[in-house]
């Protein structure tokens, strides 16, 4: 089955209403993931093993909540729709399911945090997997900004080439006139 928005290999365009509906479904899906991961974490660490709960148990819960709230609020702000006075949809918001968008990275952060949070019910050492997020951020920073900037050739600007070409042609014409 083709991904959403793709028709026969071409990326189709979505209407405002479709974007709005898909954004609402996406936000509901990630809200359920957040609630489910927190329920599992709280049930295991704060109910079953309450006696062995430490400062770090509460710290990691707070950390996860901050990550969830920040990511989810950013996604919901991006998906905020604009309505007219007669309740007609003016703008469906930014498409959260768009490939290579900021929302894709925010969804990845939510999923990574949920997976790490659930796995940490087995061992607190699984929280080290969350270091994949800053590693991915550094990789994106290098691949998209720093790497091309450092490896860019110091070639002359095309305008300078045009000026040099014009000068050379002018000098050739002058020499031709002399002969």
C-alpha positions in Angstrom: 0.0 0.0 0.0 1.3 3.4 -0.9 2.1 5.9 1.9 -0.4 8.7 2.5 -0.3 11.4 -0.1 1.5 9.3 -2.8 -0.4 8.2 -5.9 1.4 6.1 -8.5 4.8 7.3 -7.5 3.9 10.9 -7.5 3.3 13.0 -4.4 -0.3 14.1 -4.4 -1.6 17.3 -3.0 -3.9 17.3 0.0 -6.7 19.6 0.7 -7.1 21.7 3.8 -9.8 19.4 5.2 -7.7 16.2 4.7 -4.6 17.8 6.3 -6.8 18.9 9.3 -8.3 15.5 9.7 -5.0 13.6 9.4 -3.4 16.1 11.9 -6.1 15.4 14.4 -5.7 11.6 13.9 -1.9 12.0 14.3 -2.2 14.0 17.5 -4.7 11.5 19.0 -2.3 8.6 18.1 0.7 10.2 19.8 -1.4 11.2 22.8 -2.4 7.5 23.2 1.3 6.5 22.9 2.3 9.1 25.6 -0.5 8.0 28.0 0.2 4.3 27.4 4.0 4.6 28.1 3.4 6.7 31.2 0.8 4.2 32.5 3.1 1.3 32.0 6.0 3.2 33.7 3.9 4.3 36.6 2.3 0.9 37.1 5.6 -0.9 37.2 7.9 1.6 38.9 5.5 3.6 41.1 2.9 0.9 42.0 4.5 -2.5 41.9 8.0 -1.5 43.0 7.2 1.6 45.0 9.4 0.6 47.8 12.5 0.5 45.5 11.7 3.8 43.8 14.5 6.2 44.0 15.2 9.8 43.1 16.1 8.7 39.6 12.8 7.0 39.1 11.0 10.3 39.7 13.6 12.2 37.8 13.3 10.1 34.6 9.5 10.3 34.8 9.7 14.1 35.0 12.2 14.2 32.2 9.9 12.1 30.0 7.0 14.3 30.8 8.9 17.4 29.8 10.0 15.8 26.5 6.4 14.7 25.8 4.8 18.0 26.7 7.4 20.0 24.6 7.1 17.8 21.6 3.3 17.4 21.7 2.7 21.1 22.2 5.0 21.9 19.3 3.2 19.5 17.1 -0.2 20.8 18.1 0.9 24.3 17.5 2.1 23.4 14.0 -1.3 21.6 13.3 -3.4 24.5 14.6 -6.2 25.1 12.1 -7.6 28.5 11.3 -11.4 28.9 11.0 -13.5 31.7 9.5 -16.4 33.3 11.4 -18.9 30.9 9.8 -16.8 27.9 11.0 -15.4 27.1 7.6 -11.9 25.9 7.5 -9.4 28.6 6.2 -6.2 26.7 6.9 -5.6 23.1 8.0 -2.3 23.9 9.6 1.1 22.4 8.7 0.9 18.8 7.6 2.3 16.7 10.4 2.7 13.7 8.1 4.9 15.5 5.6 8.2 13.7 5.0 11.4 15.5 6.1 9.5 18.0 8.2 10.1 19.1 11.8 7.0 17.2 12.9 8.7 14.0 11.7 11.6 14.6 14.1 9.2 15.5 17.0 7.3 12.2 16.4 10.6 10.4 16.5 11.5 12.0 19.8 8.1 11.0 21.3 8.5 7.4 20.0 12.1 7.1 21.3 11.0 8.4 24.7 8.1 6.1 24.9 10.2 3.0 24.0 12.9 3.9 26.4 10.4 4.6 29.1 8.7 1.3 28.7 12.0 -0.6 28.5 13.2 1.2 31.6 10.6 -0.9 33.5 13.1 -3.8 33.1 16.2 -1.8 33.8 17.1 1.9 34.4 20.1 1.4 32.1 17.7 1.6 29.1 17.6 5.4 29.7 21.0 5.5 28.1 19.3 4.8 24.8 17.8 8.3 25.0 21.3 9.5 24.1 20.4 8.5 20.5 18.3 11.7 20.3 21.2 14.2 20.7 23.4 11.9 18.5 20.8 12.1 15.7 20.5 15.9 16.2 24.3 16.2 15.8 24.2 14.0 12.7 21.5 16.2 11.1 23.4 19.3 12.1 26.6 18.0 10.5 24.9 16.5 7.4 22.8 19.5 6.6 24.7 22.6 7.8 28.2 22.1 9.1 29.6 19.4 6.7 28.6 21.3 3.5 29.9 24.5 5.0 33.3 23.1 5.9 33.7 21.1 2.7 32.6 23.9 0.4 35.1 24.8 -2.3 36.3 28.4 -2.4 35.5 28.8 -6.1 35.2 32.2 -7.6 31.8 33.7 -7.8 30.1 33.3 -11.2 29.9 37.1 -11.6 33.7 37.3 -11.3 34.0 34.7 -14.0 31.8 36.7 -16.3 33.9 39.8 -15.6 37.1 38.0 -16.4 35.6 36.5 -19.6 34.5 40.0 -20.7 38.0 41.4 -20.0 39.6 38.6 -21.9 37.4 39.1 -25.0 38.0 42.9 -24.9 41.8 42.4 -24.8 41.5 39.9 -27.7 39.5 42.4 -29.7 42.1 45.1 -29.0 45.0 42.8 -30.1 43.1 41.9 -33.3 42.7 45.6 -34.1 46.4 46.2 -33.7 47.2 43.5 -36.3 
